[in-house]
Amino acid sequence: MCMQTPQGNQIFVLHQITAIMSEDRSIIEAAYLTGFEPSADDLTETALYEEAVQFLTETTVLTK
């Protein structure tokens, strides 16, 4: 939903950013739950997200 007020558009964008950040955190949490360990303790949230995605896409969680 996009409001027509000048601040309404800002609220819409903020809502979208919050939704994306929430999704990023869920991906990071999923990676941790499947054994992910980051390469460093001081990664930015973006770097942590990228490592988590890489881990989840390159790791086979299911075994034969």
Residue pairs with C-beta under 8 A, 6 or more apart in sequence:
1 12
2 8
2 9
2 12
3 9
3 11
3 12
24 45
24 49
27 49
27 52
27 53
27 56
28 48
28 49
28 52
30 52
30 56
31 51
31 52
31 53
31 55
31 56
32 52
34 55
34 56
34 59
34 61
35 59
36 51
36 52
36 55
36 56
36 59
38 48
38 51
38 52
39 51
43 51
